[in-house]
Structures are given as structure tokens and as C-alpha cells.
Amino acid sequence: MGLLIITKLATTLKKARGYRNLSRIRHLRLGVCLVALSVFALLILDFVPGGNLNDAKYLNATISYLVLGVVFYLANYLIGSQSLEYFRLPRVHVRTVLALVVASPFMIQAIKFSDNVYSTPEIVIRGVIFLLAIGFGEEMVCRGLFFGVIRKFGQKKAIFVSSLLFGLMHLNHFVASDWDSWLAYWRVVETFSFGLLACALMIATRSIWVVVIFHAICDWRVVFDKPSPTTDVGAIWNPSLWEGITSPLFALFLQGGYALLILRINRASLPNWFYRLALKWKLVDPMMHSFASSVTSTKPNFL
């Protein structure tokens, strides 16, 4: 009897070990696929449309990002990504409004602290379309496919890994002679931080399209800032180890903190007095005639 129990226990342990090994192989395979998709996305940006169509400003770059967005938009549908539930208009809810209010300082700052250099109305329109194309392309890749694929392992993992891949993809700005370790590190941390905020905003608003516009506005300086002058070799930033490590952490704590606040707003239930006030202002449909006295048991749906 004892030998039988030991045998069954050993068989169970072997199966469990086999499941763990299989799980690790699957995770490794998924990681390799995500890295490959990241490289594929960067190749689209580098080689599409292939040569200059003409000298129109922003045209080639706009086409690159639009092609990137369309390819990964279709990929989300082909694989049945879990992000598809966010491929719709934002939900009409007070939490959506609060999430946008929390995120609004980043949009205001991007526009306010830009040089806001405008040339002709045509260039301005092209610039705005280019910014929307950036938002569309990058969001379809990271908040679309990457977030959706990883979400089956949990929402927190999906937020972290998709944001990390989003940050690492921006290393393409630092290649060959343009490589600078500190600036590359800074860029990855900042874009990772933005990814956290973008994920939180998508979850709270239930719409990836809100994040596409948010992303475009936050990139305002890409188009409307003055071109930076060529930096002298002697003026290259050469920080100490401590300064180099800690310099981008402010952006991480700031945007990460705002992301946590938005997620908290999304999870929180609203206080009873808010529903009474909403009923008074006719912002909700009352589910009972005497709603004011029964809010603790029933809460209405927002229009």
C-alpha cells in the first residue's frame, strides 16, 4: 500500500515537472515571437514605402506608420486578440471622464511646452496626420497585439510586458554611430513609463482609439518643435553613474503614478452622494422611484 502511494506521488511529481517545463517552453516561444514581431514592426518603419515617393514633408513617414497600423490591426483580428474588446468607441461613463482628466496634463504639457512652430496650413495638416499615424501604428502593435496576446496571463503582466516591449522598440533611434548608452536607457525608461499610462487609459476608457489620439497629442513636439541645433562633441552629456541611473526615474514615478491612479479610478465604486447628485442633474436613469433612499442597494447605469 505504501509502495503504491509512493509510486503515485512520484508519477504526479513527474507530471507536474513536465507541465512546468512545457509551460516554460511555451513562455519562451511566446517571448521569441513577440521579439520577432517587434523586429518586423521596425522593419516596416525602415523599409516601407521603400524610397521617396516625392519630396512632400511627412508623407513617407506617414505611409510607414499607416502600413504598420493596418498590418497589426488585421493581425489582432486574425489571431482573435483579447485587445479586440477595446477596438470600439469609449464607454460613456464618469470613469472615462475622470481618466481623461487625470491624463490631460500630459497632453497640455506637450502642446504648451512645444515651440509650436507653424509654417503653412498644408504643413500643419500633414503634421497632424503624421502624428495620428504614429499613434495608430504604435498603438496597434503595443496596446493592441502585444497587450492582447499577454493578457491571458493576467492584466498586470500584459501592462508590464507590452510597455517594456514598447520601450525597447525605441532603441531603433540609437544605432551605429548614434548609439549613446545613457540616452538609450533614458529613452527606454521614458517610453516604458508612457506605455504604463497608455495601458491604464485604454483600460479605463474601454477604447484603444482614445489612446491613439492621446499618443498623437503627446508626440506634439515631434512635428511642432524647432529642430534642435547640432550638438558639439564637447557638449555631449556625460553624467555620473548615479545621475545617469536616476535621471529618467522621475518620468517613471510620475507616469506610473498617474497610471495607478487611473486604474484605481477604473476599479473604484463611486460614493452614494455622487449618485444622488447625478440623479438631481438628470445624468442617470433612476432604477427605482425612491432612488435617494435606496442607493446603497441599487446604483443606476450612466447614460
C-alpha positions as CSV (number, residue, x, y, z in Angstrom):
1,M,0.0,0.0,0.0
2,G,2.8,2.4,1.0
3,L,4.7,1.5,-2.2
4,L,1.6,2.3,-4.3
5,I,1.2,5.7,-2.7
6,I,4.9,6.5,-3.2
7,T,4.6,5.4,-6.9
8,K,1.5,7.6,-7.5
9,L,3.2,10.5,-5.7
10,A,6.3,10.1,-7.9
11,T,4.2,9.9,-11.1
12,T,2.3,13.1,-10.0
13,L,5.6,14.9,-9.4
14,K,6.9,13.9,-12.8
15,K,3.7,15.2,-14.5
16,A,3.9,18.4,-12.6
17,R,7.5,18.9,-13.5
18,G,6.6,18.1,-17.1
19,Y,3.8,20.7,-17.1
20,R,6.2,23.3,-15.7
21,N,8.8,22.5,-18.4
22,L,6.1,22.7,-21.0
23,S,4.9,26.0,-19.6
24,R,8.4,27.4,-19.7
25,I,8.8,26.3,-23.3
26,R,5.6,28.0,-24.2
27,H,6.6,31.2,-22.5
28,L,9.9,31.1,-24.2
29,R,8.3,30.5,-27.5
30,L,5.9,33.4,-26.9
31,G,8.7,35.7,-25.9
32,V,10.7,34.9,-29.1
33,C,7.5,35.5,-31.2
34,L,7.0,38.9,-29.6
35,V,10.6,39.9,-30.1
36,A,10.3,38.8,-33.8
37,L,7.1,40.8,-34.2
38,S,8.9,43.8,-32.7
39,V,11.7,43.5,-35.2
40,F,9.1,43.0,-38.0
41,A,7.4,46.2,-36.9
42,L,10.7,48.1,-37.0
43,L,11.5,46.7,-40.5
44,I,8.1,48.0,-41.8
45,L,9.1,51.5,-40.5
46,D,12.5,51.3,-42.0
47,F,11.7,49.9,-45.5
48,V,8.1,50.9,-46.2
49,P,7.2,52.6,-48.6
50,G,10.6,52.0,-50.0
51,G,12.4,55.0,-51.4
52,N,11.0,58.5,-51.6
53,L,7.6,58.8,-53.2
54,N,8.2,62.6,-53.5
55,D,9.5,65.4,-51.5
56,A,6.3,66.1,-49.6
57,K,7.1,66.6,-46.0
58,Y,6.0,63.8,-43.6
59,L,4.5,61.7,-46.5
60,N,6.8,58.7,-46.4
61,A,6.8,58.5,-42.6
62,T,3.0,58.8,-42.5
63,I,2.7,55.9,-45.0
64,S,5.1,53.8,-42.9
65,Y,3.1,54.2,-39.7
66,L,-0.2,53.7,-41.5
67,V,1.0,50.5,-43.1
68,L,2.3,49.4,-39.7
69,G,-1.1,50.1,-38.1
70,V,-3.1,48.4,-40.7
71,V,-0.9,45.2,-40.7
72,F,-1.2,44.9,-36.9
73,Y,-4.8,45.9,-36.8
74,L,-5.6,43.0,-39.1
75,A,-3.3,40.7,-37.1
76,N,-5.4,41.4,-34.0
77,Y,-8.5,40.1,-35.8
78,L,-6.7,37.2,-37.3
79,I,-5.5,35.8,-34.0
80,G,-8.5,36.9,-32.0
81,S,-6.5,39.1,-29.7
82,Q,-8.1,39.9,-26.3
83,S,-7.5,43.6,-27.0
84,L,-10.4,43.5,-29.5
85,E,-12.8,44.4,-26.8
86,Y,-11.1,47.8,-26.8
87,F,-11.4,48.3,-30.6
88,R,-14.5,50.5,-30.1
89,L,-15.6,54.0,-29.1
90,P,-15.0,54.9,-25.4
91,R,-17.7,53.9,-23.0
92,V,-19.9,56.8,-21.8
93,H,-19.2,56.8,-18.1
94,V,-17.9,59.1,-15.4
95,R,-14.8,57.0,-15.1
96,T,-13.9,57.7,-18.7
97,V,-14.2,61.4,-17.9
98,L,-12.1,61.1,-14.8
99,A,-9.4,59.1,-16.6
100,L,-9.2,61.7,-19.3
101,V,-9.0,64.5,-16.7
102,V,-6.1,62.7,-15.0
103,A,-4.3,62.2,-18.3
104,S,-4.9,65.7,-19.6
105,P,-1.9,67.3,-18.0
106,F,0.4,65.3,-20.3
107,M,-1.4,66.5,-23.4
108,I,-1.5,70.1,-22.2
109,Q,2.2,70.0,-21.3
110,A,3.1,68.5,-24.7
111,I,1.4,71.4,-26.6
112,K,2.2,74.2,-24.1
113,F,6.0,73.5,-23.8
114,S,6.4,73.0,-27.6
115,D,7.9,75.8,-29.7
116,N,4.7,75.5,-31.7
117,V,6.3,76.5,-35.0
118,Y,3.9,76.6,-37.8
119,S,4.8,77.2,-41.5
120,T,1.8,76.8,-43.8
121,P,-1.6,75.3,-43.2
122,E,-0.8,72.5,-45.5
123,I,2.3,71.5,-43.5
124,V,0.3,71.8,-40.3
125,I,-2.4,69.4,-41.6
126,R,0.3,67.0,-42.8
127,G,2.0,67.2,-39.4
128,V,-1.3,66.4,-37.6
129,I,-2.0,63.4,-39.9
130,F,1.6,62.2,-39.3
131,L,1.1,62.4,-35.5
132,L,-2.2,60.4,-35.8
133,A,-0.4,57.9,-37.9
134,I,2.3,57.5,-35.3
135,G,-0.4,56.9,-32.6
136,F,-2.3,54.5,-34.8
137,G,0.7,52.4,-35.8
138,E,2.4,52.1,-32.4
139,E,-0.8,51.5,-30.5
140,M,-1.9,48.7,-32.8
141,V,1.4,47.0,-32.1
142,C,1.8,47.5,-28.4
143,R,-1.6,48.2,-26.8
144,G,-3.2,46.1,-29.5
145,L,-1.4,42.9,-30.3
146,F,1.2,42.7,-27.5
147,F,-1.2,43.6,-24.7
148,G,-3.9,41.3,-26.1
149,V,-1.6,38.3,-26.5
150,I,-0.1,38.6,-23.0
151,R,-3.4,39.4,-21.3
152,K,-4.3,35.7,-20.9
153,F,-1.5,35.6,-18.3
154,G,-3.1,38.4,-16.3
155,Q,-3.7,42.1,-16.8
156,K,-0.7,43.3,-14.8
157,K,1.7,41.1,-16.8
158,A,0.1,42.4,-20.0
159,I,0.6,46.0,-18.9
160,F,4.2,45.5,-17.9
161,V,5.4,43.4,-20.8
162,S,3.7,45.3,-23.5
163,S,5.0,48.6,-22.1
164,L,8.5,47.1,-21.8
165,L,8.5,46.0,-25.4
166,F,7.2,49.4,-26.4
167,G,10.2,51.0,-24.6
168,L,12.7,48.6,-26.1
169,M,11.4,49.2,-29.6
170,H,12.5,52.8,-29.3
171,L,16.1,51.7,-29.2
172,N,16.0,51.9,-33.0
173,H,16.7,55.6,-32.6
174,F,20.2,54.7,-31.3
175,V,22.1,52.6,-33.8
176,A,25.6,52.6,-35.1
177,S,27.3,55.9,-34.6
178,D,24.2,57.4,-32.9
179,W,24.5,54.9,-30.0
180,D,24.6,56.6,-26.6
181,S,24.1,54.2,-23.7
182,W,22.7,56.8,-21.3
183,L,20.3,58.4,-23.8
184,A,19.2,54.9,-24.9
185,Y,18.5,54.0,-21.3
186,W,16.6,57.3,-20.7
187,R,14.5,56.7,-23.8
188,V,13.6,53.2,-22.9
189,V,12.5,54.2,-19.3
190,E,10.5,57.2,-20.6
191,T,8.7,55.2,-23.3
192,F,8.1,52.3,-20.8
193,S,6.5,54.8,-18.4
194,F,4.3,56.2,-21.2
195,G,3.3,52.6,-22.1
196,L,2.0,52.1,-18.5
197,L,0.0,55.3,-18.7
198,A,-1.4,54.4,-22.2
199,C,-2.5,50.9,-21.0
200,A,-4.2,52.4,-18.0
201,L,-6.1,54.9,-20.1
202,M,-7.2,52.2,-22.6
203,I,-8.5,50.0,-19.8
204,A,-10.4,52.9,-18.1
205,T,-11.9,54.3,-21.3
206,R,-12.5,50.8,-22.9
207,S,-11.2,52.2,-26.1
208,I,-7.8,52.0,-27.9
209,W,-8.8,54.9,-30.1
210,V,-8.7,57.3,-27.1
211,V,-5.1,56.2,-26.6
212,V,-4.3,56.7,-30.3
213,I,-5.3,60.4,-30.0
214,F,-3.6,60.7,-26.6
215,H,-0.4,59.3,-28.1
216,A,-0.6,61.6,-31.1
217,I,-1.0,64.7,-28.9
218,C,1.8,63.7,-26.5
219,D,4.1,63.5,-29.6
220,W,3.2,67.0,-30.5
221,R,6.8,68.2,-30.2
222,V,7.9,65.7,-32.9
223,V,6.3,68.0,-35.5
224,F,5.9,71.4,-34.0
225,D,9.2,71.9,-32.1
226,K,12.1,73.8,-33.6
227,P,14.8,71.5,-34.9
228,S,17.5,71.1,-32.3
229,P,20.9,72.5,-33.3
230,T,23.8,70.1,-33.8
231,T,25.4,69.3,-30.5
232,D,29.1,69.9,-30.2
233,V,31.2,66.8,-29.3
234,G,32.4,68.6,-26.2
235,A,28.9,69.3,-25.0
236,I,27.7,65.6,-25.0
237,W,26.0,64.7,-21.8
238,N,28.4,62.7,-19.7
239,P,26.7,62.0,-16.4
240,S,27.9,60.3,-13.3
241,L,26.7,56.7,-12.6
242,W,24.1,57.9,-10.0
243,E,22.9,60.8,-12.2
244,G,22.6,58.6,-15.3
245,I,20.6,55.9,-13.4
246,T,18.2,58.2,-11.6
247,S,17.6,61.0,-14.2
248,P,14.7,59.2,-16.0
249,L,13.2,57.8,-12.9
250,F,11.1,61.0,-12.3
251,A,9.2,60.2,-15.5
252,L,8.7,56.6,-14.4
253,F,7.3,57.5,-11.0
254,L,5.2,60.4,-12.4
255,Q,3.6,58.5,-15.3
256,G,3.5,55.2,-13.4
257,G,1.7,57.0,-10.5
258,Y,-0.8,58.5,-12.9
259,A,-1.4,55.1,-14.4
260,L,-2.0,53.6,-11.0
261,L,-4.5,56.4,-10.2
262,I,-6.4,55.8,-13.4
263,L,-6.6,52.1,-12.7
264,R,-7.8,52.9,-9.2
265,I,-10.5,55.1,-10.6
266,N,-11.5,52.4,-13.0
267,R,-11.9,49.9,-10.2
268,A,-13.4,52.2,-7.6
269,S,-17.1,52.4,-6.9
270,L,-18.5,55.9,-6.6
271,P,-19.8,57.3,-3.4
272,N,-23.6,57.4,-2.8
273,W,-23.7,61.2,-2.7
274,F,-22.4,61.3,-6.3
275,Y,-25.4,59.2,-7.5
276,R,-27.8,61.4,-5.7
277,L,-26.3,64.5,-7.3
278,A,-26.3,62.7,-10.7
279,L,-30.0,61.9,-10.3
280,K,-30.7,65.5,-9.4
281,W,-28.9,66.7,-12.5
282,K,-30.7,64.0,-14.6
283,L,-27.4,62.4,-15.6
284,V,-28.6,58.9,-14.8
285,D,-31.7,56.8,-15.3
286,P,-33.3,56.0,-11.9
287,M,-34.0,52.3,-11.4
288,M,-36.4,53.0,-8.5
289,H,-38.8,55.7,-7.7
290,S,-37.3,56.4,-4.3
291,F,-33.7,56.3,-5.5
292,A,-32.3,58.7,-2.9
293,S,-33.2,56.3,-0.1
294,S,-32.1,53.1,-1.9
295,V,-28.7,54.0,-3.4
296,T,-26.9,51.6,-1.1
297,S,-28.6,48.7,-2.7
298,T,-29.0,49.7,-6.3
299,K,-26.9,52.0,-8.5
300,P,-28.1,53.2,-11.9
301,N,-26.4,53.0,-15.2
302,F,-25.0,56.2,-16.7
303,L,-26.4,57.5,-19.9
